[in-house]
Amino acid sequence: MVATISRTIVAFRRIASLGDDRHRKAWPPWRVVASYVGVAVACAFVPSRVRADAAGDARDLFARGRGLRLQGDCASAVAVFRRALEVYPAGLGSLRNIAECEESTAHFASARSAWLDLGHALLTTRDPKYDGWALDAEHGAMRLAPKVATLTIDVETVTADGQTASPAPYELTVNGERLSTNLVGAPLERDPGRYIVRLVAAPEGTTQERVVELASGDNRRVVLRVMVANATNPTGSPAVSVHEEHGANAMRSVAWVTVGVGGASLIGAAIALAIRQSALDELQGYCPSYATTKCAWSSGAQSAEDRGHLAATLFNVFGVVALVGVAGGVVLLSTHRGRSQHAALVVGPVGLSAVGSF
């Protein structure tokens, strides 16, 4: 093999020198043709040999990965299967084992990605040994979809008084890996775990970090703000603020609960009013002139009167709660719609100051 490649290189050099009259005379036409044929044969032989070696290496790596998986060491097996897939991408067994191992270790986003990759690769594969795998890949991706956690990172550029400003340069990383600006604002599928979101504002290098713990199925959103100069911050030094949309969401939840309590109380007031009216009608049956004169009393009339007094008291209580609940909930919804708490540190030549809105 080595001798063939060496002869091929020599032949290439000689062919390249055929433009020289001296070499053209020294090389008869049949030798030129033979050199071209030799080069063509060598070029056809080398890639097939390389492919055969890659397939053999992939088989060895696959066997090692299977051994690790059978021993229960799926974490190490995944690394070996990935190496086998890099060496020989046509070996889809490695990809399937990656998907199954990642799923067994609760890396649901990585597992779902591997199942999807397997499904795409099978679209162009007709090997009978992969029969039924496309359906397995589809079911695997569907099964894991509800378990995948997502992390959405938004970056806003604002002035010190909270007004929206033109975008400022920054660098964003998640667990040390740089995040493209094209992915800002998009839900990122991630495995459960701990993530450190870090933003560095240019050119001063003001830094802010936020640690996010993701559980299976979580949908978390982090908003980072780059603060730029305005009339109240004439230094032009950008600052960074970061918050999660929990305060505003919690307040809106309280508002809706308040509205719900008010609505339920309104229904209770209506029921109490109906009971009071029923008791009043019953009481007038015992004493038609009850409202203006005293009548001969009976146990039935007494019971109707007591029921009417209780219903009237409940009507007053429910009415007040309904009024306060509905009105308070509407006020909370209107005042907290689209707002969120935020705070920031502004670095300037005169010192450090804090700004924020709540």
C-alpha positions, 0 to 999 in steps of 0.5 A, spaced: 500 500 500 505 504 501 509 502 495 503 504 491 502 511 494 509 512 493 509 510 486 503 514 485 507 521 487 513 519 483 508 519 477 504 525 479 511 529 479 513 526 472 507 528 469 507 535 472 514 536 468 512 533 461 511 540 459 519 540 459 522 538 452 527 534 455 522 530 459 517 529 454 523 526 449 525 521 455 518 519 456 515 515 451 507 516 450 506 509 452 509 510 459 505 517 460 498 513 459 501 508 464 502 513 469 495 516 468 492 509 469 496 507 475 494 514 478 487 513 477 487 505 480 491 508 486 486 514 487 480 508 486 483 504 491 485 508 497 478 511 499 475 504 499 481 502 503 480 508 508 472 506 508 473 499 510 478 501 516 473 506 518 468 501 518 472 496 522 474 502 527 467 504 528 465 496 530 470 496 535 468 502 538 461 500 538 463 493 541 466 497 547 460 502 548 455 496 548 460 493 553 460 499 557 452 500 557 451 492 559 455 494 565 451 500 567 455 505 565 451 509 560 455 516 561 461 513 559 458 509 553 455 515 550 462 518 549 464 512 545 458 511 541 459 518 539 466 517 537 464 511 533 458 515 529 464 520 528 468 515 525 463 512 521 456 516 520 453 510 516 453 506 523 446 508 525 446 503 531 451 508 535 446 513 534 440 509 537 444 507 543 446 514 544 438 516 544 437 510 549 443 511 553 441 519 554 434 517 556 436 512 561 440 517 564 434 523 564 438 527 559 431 528 555 433 534 551 439 530 548 435 523 547 430 527 544 435 530 539 438 523 538 431 520 536 430 526 531 437 525 528 436 518 527 429 519 524 432 524 519 438 519 517 433 513 516 429 517 511 435 516 506 437 509 508 434 502 505 438 497 509 433 492 512 437 491 518 434 498 520 426 496 519 422 499 524 427 503 527 423 509 524 417 508 528 421 507 534 425 514 533 418 517 532 415 514 538 421 516 542 421 523 540 414 524 542 415 520 548 420 525 551 417 532 548 413 533 555 419 531 559 424 536 555 426 543 559 426 549 555 430 556 557 428 562 554 433 568 554 431 575 552 436 581 552 433 588 552 437 594 552 434 600 556 436 607 559 437 608 566 429 610 567 427 604 564 426 606 557 427 602 551 434 604 547 438 601 541 441 595 542 448 595 545 453 590 544 454 584 549 456 577 549 452 572 552 454 565 554 450 559 557 455 554 562 461 557 558 458 556 551 457 562 547 450 563 545 449 566 538 444 572 538 440 568 533 438 564 539 436 570 544 429 570 545 428 562 542 426 557 547 432 552 548 431 545 549 436 543 555 437 537 559 435 538 567 440 541 571 444 547 573 445 553 568 449 559 569 447 565 564 452 570 563 452 577 560 458 581 558 456 588 556 461 591 551 466 595 551 467 596 559 466 589 560 460 589 566 458 582 567 452 579 570 450 572 572 444 568 573 444 561 575 438 557 573 436 550 576 432 546 570 427 540 572 424 536 567 419 539 563 420 546 566 419 552 562 424 558 564 425 565 562 430 569 564 431 577 562 437 580 562 438 588 561 443 592 558 443 599 561 445 605 556 446 612 557 441 617 558 440 624 561 440 621 568 446 617 566 451 621 562 457 617 563 455 613 557 457 607 561 453 601 560 450 597 566 447 590 566 441 588 570 437 581 570 431 578 573 426 572 572 419 574 570 416 571 577 414 577 580 410 580 575 407 573 573 406 572 581 402 578 581 398 577 575 396 570 579 394 574 585 390 578 581 386 572 577 385 569 584 382 575 587 377 576 581 375 569 582 374 570 589 370 576 588 366 572 582 365 566 587 362 571 592 358 574 587 354 568 586 354 567 594 350 573 594 345 572 589 344 565 592 343 568 599 338 574 596 334 568 593 334 565 600 332 571 603 326 572 598 324 565 599 323 566 607 320 573 606 314 570 602 314 564 607 313 569 612 308 573 609 304 566 608 303 566 615 302 573 616 300 577 610 301 584 614 307 582 617 311 588 614 306 593 618 303 589 624 304 584 629 301 577 627 300 571 631 306 567 631 308 560 630 314 556 630 314 556 622 313 563 622 319 564 627 323 559 622 322 563 616 324 569 620 330 566 622 332 564 615 331 570 612 335 574 617 341 569 616 340 570 608 340 577 609 347 577 613 350 573 608 348 577 602 351 583 606 358 579 607 358 576 600 356 582 597 362 586 600 367 581 598 365 580 591 365 588 590 372 588 593 375 582 590 372 584 583 374 591 583 381 589 586 383 584 581 381 588 576 386 594 578 391 589 579 391 586 572 391 593 569 396 596 573 401 590 572 400 588 565 406 588 561 410 590 567 416 586 571 420 588 577 427 590 575 433 593 578 440 595 576 447 597 578 450 603 574 457 604 574 460 611 573 466 615 574 463 618 581 461 611 584 456 606 584 448 607 584 442 603 584 436 604 579 430 600 578 422 600 578 417 596 581 
